[in-house]
Amino acid sequence: MAIFDEVHWWKTQLRLYKGSRIQPPMVLPKVNSLTGRYIPSCPSIHDEMNFRYSQYSKAYWAGVKERQKAYLIKTYSHYF
């Protein structure tokens, strides 16, 4: 009758598992230390909306400057 050696069995199983290449990746989300909530890896919807609006605003004001130049040239071209 063989004696069951639990410690040897666990060490053998751990050695087999550590040697295999199918270990799952240990990727944990970042956690805010003040609130305990996780920090998402992708930008929030709020950040995306702010970025898109800033792009829209830049294009709008660039268009305003072009329209101002066109208006000034059209209105006051006879003075130059």
Summary of the structure (lengths in Angstrom):
residues: 80
radius of gyration: 32.7
end to end distance: 112.4
largest distance: 113.8
contacts: 115
relative contact order: 0.05
helix: 61%
strand: 5%
